[in-house]
Amino acid sequence: MATAHPAYPVGLRLTGRRVVVLGGGQVAQRRLPALIAAGADLLLVSPEATPSVEAMADTGEITWERRAYADGDLADAWYALIATSDPTANAAASAEAERHRVWCVRSDDADAATAWTPATGHSEGVTVAVLTTEAKGRDPRHTAAIRDAVVEGLRDGTLVAPHHRTRTPGVALVGGGPGDPDLITVRGRRLLAEADVVIADRLGPRDLLDELPPHVEVIDAAKIPYGRFMAQEAINNALIEHARQGKAVVRLKGGDPFVFGRGMEEAHALAEAGIPCTVVPGISSSISVPGAAGIPVTHRGVAHEFTVVSGHVAPDDERSLVDWAALAKLRGTLVILMGVDKIGRIAETLTAHGKPQDTPVALIQEGTTAAQRRVDATLATVADAVRTHEVRPPAVIVIGEVAALTPAPPA
Ligand SMILES: C[S@@+](CC[C@H](N)C(=O)[O-])C[C@H]1O[C@@H](n2cnc3c(N)ncnc32)[C@H](O)[C@@H]1O
């Protein structure tokens, strides 16, 4: 049935409708899940089946008749997939499909088929289906590559297709990861690409902001004037105001919004104002920055726990909620965020409560960015090391034996 005309693309609504699959091999295994997802009433006719196809029959997702194709099998079908290993049976089934006017896909002869299966993918409620125009030019790898490019682009936001009827309403609190723009989540990147307004912190993947289309208003959270409000209240108000104007607002935060990120304060303020809020987790610097510097926060036989602590206030500050004496007794890894200024007092407190002076310490400044650097010390020397090497925030401090591990395993 060679023809110069292109195939006509259409979406079949198969719910409850009989679809017959002939042959239970690899082709059926690949195609059946989508047919099941489409709600088709599936009949498989095949003497054998792969274990995965058999499992689909066992769970009742398909009906399996263990026999060869027989004339009449397609009489009640709306659609057929012909994929047996017997070309004569395939040709006979194809002729029957033609007689009954059942659209049929043939795995062995695209030219003889009356339908082709497109390369499909899904992203946020949209199905992307890619078909080659004619049988002779069919290049399944090329169509799959186009499908992948489109789906990936939609998922990560590099392909921007703004929603006109439905888009995420309200505010998305998006964790931007530690700094490297590749370390934001796929969802975060997509929401960023769909935003009208982005309110960003100083920390986080600033490079992503350069990629935003020109109409997107980017607001530096540090520069929101706060007059009679606290800075955080002013940020909350800015989020609420923009969302009330019907804009898609992204609050882009460094790392994860709920790790020392005040994400919950913003979520509460939005809830009080009746604004829908979506939280998109991010890769926290507490794990990823040590990792980027070659330090695992846990390691078999070395550290079976890690504790993430804020070093924002000194151990003797009455506002501190951290039990440093208890932390000094733990064998695991201590990861301290916002601790550069207070590390001298922290090290003294830990050693005063029994942590050995020679406990390894690593400070990683601006982790995952081009400016990343690492300074190594011990609890006894860390205060001096910070001064000598001029370590500046943002830095993650790792205290524990994991900081002394080297990438090469011990000989
Ligand atoms: C206010 S906390 C926010 C933490 C963030 N929500 C997270 O999950 O990573 C800021 C602190 O995170 C750490 N930090 C964040 N990004 C960093 C990076 N790229 N390199 C080193 N430290 C970083 C520093 O300790 C910094 O002072």
The ligand as an SDF file (V2000), in Angstrom:
LIG
                    3D

 27 29  0  0  0  0  0  0  0  0999 V2000
   20.2340   30.3450   54.4410 C   0  0  0  0  0  0  0  0  0  0  0  0
   21.0920   28.8620   54.2020 S   0  0  0  0  0  0  0  0  0  0  0  0
   20.1580   28.1680   52.9270 C   0  0  0  0  0  0  0  0  0  0  0  0
   20.4090   26.7220   52.6950 C   0  0  0  0  0  0  0  0  0  0  0  0
   19.6830   26.1700   51.5070 C   0  0  0  0  0  0  0  0  0  0  0  0
   18.2630   26.2680   51.6850 N   0  0  0  0  0  0  0  0  0  0  0  0
   20.0660   24.7320   51.1930 C   0  0  0  0  0  0  0  0  0  0  0  0
   19.2340   23.8130   51.3250 O   0  0  0  0  0  0  0  0  0  0  0  0
   21.1950   24.5420   50.7490 O   0  0  0  0  0  0  0  0  0  0  0  0
   22.5310   29.4380   53.4090 C   0  0  0  0  0  0  0  0  0  0  0  0
   23.7470   28.6100   53.7040 C   0  0  0  0  0  0  0  0  0  0  0  0
   23.7640   27.4550   52.8930 O   0  0  0  0  0  0  0  0  0  0  0  0
   25.0840   27.1180   52.5830 C   0  0  0  0  0  0  0  0  0  0  0  0
   25.2590   27.1610   51.1370 N   0  0  0  0  0  0  0  0  0  0  0  0
   24.2850   27.3360   50.2360 C   0  0  0  0  0  0  0  0  0  0  0  0
   24.7800   27.2330   48.9910 N   0  0  0  0  0  0  0  0  0  0  0  0
   26.0990   26.9880   49.1290 C   0  0  0  0  0  0  0  0  0  0  0  0
   27.1540   26.7630   48.2080 C   0  0  0  0  0  0  0  0  0  0  0  0
   26.9570   26.7670   46.8910 N   0  0  0  0  0  0  0  0  0  0  0  0
   28.3920   26.5280   48.6880 N   0  0  0  0  0  0  0  0  0  0  0  0
   28.6080   26.4930   50.0120 C   0  0  0  0  0  0  0  0  0  0  0  0
   27.6350   26.7030   50.9170 N   0  0  0  0  0  0  0  0  0  0  0  0
   26.4020   26.9400   50.4850 C   0  0  0  0  0  0  0  0  0  0  0  0
   25.9810   28.1100   53.2950 C   0  0  0  0  0  0  0  0  0  0  0  0
   26.3080   27.5760   54.5520 O   0  0  0  0  0  0  0  0  0  0  0  0
   25.0660   29.2830   53.4000 C   0  0  0  0  0  0  0  0  0  0  0  0
   25.4630   30.1520   54.4190 O   0  0  0  0  0  0  0  0  0  0  0  0
  1  2  1  0
  2  3  1  0
  2 10  1  0
  3  4  1  0
  4  5  1  0
  5  6  1  0
  5  7  1  0
  7  8  2  0
  7  9  1  0
 10 11  1  0
 11 12  1  0
 11 26  1  0
 12 13  1  0
 13 14  1  0
 13 24  1  0
 14 15  1  0
 14 23  1  0
 15 16  2  0
 16 17  1  0
 17 18  1  0
 17 23  2  0
 18 19  1  0
 18 20  2  0
 20 21  1  0
 21 22  2  0
 22 23  1  0
 24 25  1  0
 24 26  1  0
 26 27  1  0
M  CHG  2   2   1   9  -1
M  END
$$$$
